Structure formats: structure tokens, C-alpha cells
Amino acid sequence: MFGDRAHPFDATEFEVESRAEFDVHLAKRSLAGLIVLGLRLDSDPPDFTGIDVSGTFFVGCEFAGAEVEVDLIRRGAHLIPPFDARPYPTHPALLYTPEDLAYGFAEGGFAGMFDTRIYQHFLDHGGATPDLREAIAQRLHDAGIDNALGKALTAWLAANGSHGAVGIMGGHAEPRGSEAYRMAATLAHRLAAGGRLIVTGGGPGVMEAANLGAYFATRPEAELAEAIDMLAPAPVFHDHDPYTAAALAVRERFPAPVAGANDVVGRLTHGGLALPTWLYGHEPANLFAGQIGKYFSNAVREDSILRLSRGGIVFAPGWAGTVQEVFQAATKTFYRTDGPSGAFVFLGVAHWAELPVEALLRPLLAKSPHGDQSDLLVVTDSLDEAMAALSEPAG
């Protein structure tokens, strides 16, 4: 589903993320080789006397004093301490949820949201060129998101089998309620209802439309259309507060049928996966994705979206960013760096006629060292034709 290569963080049996889980291992007198993530071990501090901690990684944990830390290191443990005075977790164990990113909106509007406060910190500390201390904190955060992403995808695979994930790309400026927005939402709805995982870049426009369609996976298309009509009066993201308020109103009107924040599979089913970046933090958070892996590094985020979208990629109308993704995806397909590829579906014949991507891609993919891949390209205005192309197995 996600390429021939195993995800680098699939070995979840070595990770400890709760105090209850930690205490089980402690009772066995060994933490050797485990990765302990973000636990407050300064409260009701454990007795490490006689506990094997050789090769144990304590990542972002709090201890009851420096002497405990020194003793653990002396006995073979490795400690990566938490970074203080940052609005984001430097060692996240889980992906974000829309509720996480929107936290604070009710009291402070867009400026008071958790998501926005992290973006402001990002800007205040150098933006894309942070100092070394901030860069290390950001890299640790993104490594934690990689890890959480691997665990979420493993859970999805266990529940749903090997149906290929479908990426949906397109313009971030596409207004809510436009024809392209409705097409992307409807296509994503049909794919998600058929058991496919929807993957987007987590921004507004077409990306929001796709996650919105997946959010309604178990609801009829008529309710999806009603939701789009509710969103349309706040069509573009530049007016942040009404844009975000409209999304929250739709979520309240049509709550997702999931048990809670830890229902990873349920959330991926109802909303799909979004991988946004704080490099574009001026764009409001996409609040219809089920699980959100938000990165500081746009390069890692872009590669992850395309690496995961092995069941096919939909390119709805978009400009420079979408075209960049087209050719980045084509490079992966040409060399099969992530395994066989599903179809490249270009939605919107008139739009893609303006940009000669088909004329460039067909001769390129025909020369793939893995055989002619040019038949993967489909340019259409038909959702039925798009669904048929995306139903073909990757090859």
C-alpha cells in the first residue's frame, strides 16, 4: 500500500508511551533497548535501582533530579531532554487532531489557536532558517511525527488490508463551493466510502475539499453537498476567522462518528490523512482531516505525501505548487523509488490543457527503466472515469 519499503518506524513494540506501559516493563526489571517517549517520571518517580537500562532511549522525559539522569547515563541509557519554552512538543508520540490544532479558537480566534501560536513561534525564530538550537528542536519534532505516522499507517493496514492510499493534490486558493472544490470533495467521498485512505497536503482549497469528502465517508453525498453550501459563504482562507468558524460549524452540524482522539483508524476513515507544514502556517488548519502530521520541514512533508500515495494521485486544478508535485511524483514513478504507482488522474481538462504536463509526462514515462508507464496518465472531467482509473491496481 505504501510502497515496497517498510516504514522506518514500524517497530512499535519497542516504544513506551504511557506510565502504565512503563510500569509493566519496570516490574520485569528491564527497560533495555526500549524507547520511552515523553513521560513525566518526576511525578511518583520510579525506583530504577537494579533495573537494566542498557540501550534505553528516554526521549523528552522528565526526571526527579539531575542525579537520576546521571545514574541512568552511567548505566548505559541515552537521554534526549525536552526542550523548554516552546509551544510545540519536541517529541510528539501521536499525530495531531483537528481539535488539537484548533484549540484556543473559541477564546482567541485564529490568532489564539494552538496551530497559529506555533506558526508565530516559527516566524519569531527564523522561519525557514532557524538557529541551531531551534533547528534541532524542530527536527526532533518532525522525527516524532514520522514515528507517529508509521504507527497510524500500521494500524490502518491492520484494519483495512492493502487498499492503496490515494493522494489528492490541487490549488490552495481554490474557493469553497467552486466546481473544482466540489469535484475534489465528491471524488474523495466516493474513494473513502470504498475503503481508500485519502492523503492530502493538509492545506485549504482542493486539499480541504478532499479531506472534507473523506470526512463524510459514511454519510450520503447530499449531506456533503449541504456541508459545502455551509462553507461557501467563507470561500477563501485569507479572512482567517470566518473561514475557520465555518469549518467548525460544519463539524458541529455533522460530527464524525469516532470514539475519541485515540481512535486512529476511525479518524483516518472519516477525514483521511493530512500532512501540512508550518512553512505555510499563514494558511488556516484543515479541520476535516482525521489525522494530521504537521511538519516544520516542507521537503520531508512533500516527499511523505507522494511516497504514501501509491494507489494513485489526483491532480485537481492548481499552479506552481501542484505542478512541482506533478513532476516530483513523476520522478518517483519513473524510477519506482517507492514501488509501483497507481494512476495519475488530472481533473479538469481545460485547466490542464493550459499547462502542457501531459505532453511532457507521456514521453518521459514511456522511457521508464521499468517499462512504459505513460498509460498511467488520465486527463478527464468525469468522476466516473477518475474512479475507474484509480480502481486499477498499481503497476
Phi, psi and omega in degrees: 000318186246031179099170183285335183276138175293148176294138186293350182238039181280345188279063186291344181292347180265359184258140179239120188238359179223156179294324179298316178295318178301315183294329176298314179292323180299321180295336178276359176070019179210130170244012187303130175077358181276160173246113183258119191252115165062031182270145174273091181264011173269346176259128189048061189299135179287157175267111182272004182300125177075007179271132178286115180241021181294125179074009178284134175257118171259108186250113177069026181267153176254135181241167186274031177139158183295330182294327177294316181297315180299317180297318180296317179296318180300329183265013170105005177275162176240131183242126170246103188287159175291150175269127182275166172060038174233141183282353181244154177285130179278351178222062183295136179265341183229159171291161177282160171245163175303324179298322178299308187290327181275355183304130181101350182295320183300325182270320189237009182066197183302320182294335183266359182291147174308315180301316183289323179296324175294318179298319179296320176299317177304313180294319183291344183243036170102356180059235182285353180233068182286164173289172189298317182298314179293322179299319179295317179299317179295319179295321177296318176303311184293328175295322177295321177294318175305314182297313180296324178296316178301319180292320179296318181291325176298318178295319179298314180299318180298327183271334190237357181077207192257025175299133185289137174290144181243124175273141176234115183247163177161179189294134178287342183264004181297123184291145171301135178092351179289167179299316180296321178298313181294321179296314181297318180295317181293318178297315179297322178300314181294320179294314181294322177297334178271009175093012180268143175276126179267131180238130178225175175277002169077009180262194178278193177067226181300324181297315177298318180303317182294314178293326175299314178302317178291327178302329181264023188307322183255014177248159179289157180299333179298323178288325174299315179299321178297320179296318179297321177297326176291326182281330190303327178296344173242075197284328187236152191282350186297332175265085197300315188293309178295328178298312180290320180299322179295320178296317180294327177294321177295317179298324178289321180291324183232075182295143179287137183277066177237155187285329183168187185299332183272359177277074188298313182295318178299320180291321177293326177294319183254077178133336180072198185247137175235137179234080179272187181213145175285352171300329176249042185289351175288346177273134180299150179298141175282108189266013178251351175292145178284318178228140187232119174257087184271130185248157165276322182277114177291327181296316178295318180298314181298315180296322181294318179303310185286327179295323183280337188274059184278346179274004180127159180227133175258127175250098173281169182308132179194174184241237193302311182297320180292320179296322175302316180293326178303310186280334173294319177294321180297323178297317178298319181290320180302314183264354185053043182294336179239025179092185181301155184243145169279188185293153167258106182257117178262108180274127178106084185301315183296317180297313185283348172288333178288332181245117190283049182293323181294317180297329179277321187283322184301308179293329178294307184291337176295337182264011181302138177295350179258017180102166183299118180253007188292339180285357176286343186278130176226123177246122190204160168251003187257123176293327177296318179294321178297315179299319180298317180296320182282350176276346179288141178294150177300143182202000000 
